[in-house]
Amino acid sequence: MTDAKIREHGDALYEALRARHTLTPLTTRWPEITIADAYHVSLHMVNRRIHDDGEVIIGKKIGVTSKAVQEMLDVHQPDFGYLTDHMLYENGGEMPFSQLLIQPRAEGEIAFKLKKDLVGPGVTNEDVLAATEYVMACFEIVDSRVKDWKVRIQDTVADNASCGLFVLGAEHVSPEGLDFPNLKMRVYKNGALLSQGLGSAALGSPVNCVTWLANTLGEFGISLNAGDVVLSGSLVPLEPVVAGDEMRLEVDGVGTAAVRFT
């Protein structure tokens, strides 16, 4: 019965993604769903994207890592999702809001590019830094297939951690010597300063987030692999965006990222 429910709800989320419509929360339609069930729903939806649409997994994302985002969504633990090549858009370029997005929100993050595999459990922060080729500034544009973002943890997990699209900054910076908890981010919307945050906003450090992810994936028999991009979680509150908006961010010592919504 559970396998049938996983397929049913995974298919519904995939179809909502493609048709750009929302669903009532999965937790109201399947009240007894566990977090483990929700990850299997997410994987089914992602597999539809791979097999039906030819998408390729290029990394992972960590979500709900900062207090600001946890309080905004009333979700109080991190989650993870899969990144595909179709989600990646050019830095400074246009993102087709009206074609692909439903109710998006922009997050400013630090992205990690890995040069070595990370296989949990037992991964440490030192392991993460040794496995990181470089870091980048990043915008993740989260989007929910759940009506009005009325999500509990199982809803966002099942919805591939509310993954939408993302942009990576052009500057590639070695992690060596970076003071990750004190990295300062400034986010601008339509030219005006919107918010500021520190690396410590995401579980104390973006490095802690990647370590958490590697060890959590290990519990599911999944690894982080050389070549993967890892989005480590937002350092600032989520910001709703609409067509016509322009977003830009700066991270001291790391670089910039920008995107325009059309």
Summary of the structure (lengths in Angstrom):
residues: 262
radius of gyration: 17.1
end to end distance: 42.5
largest distance: 51.7
contacts: 948
relative contact order: 0.22
helix: 36%
strand: 32%
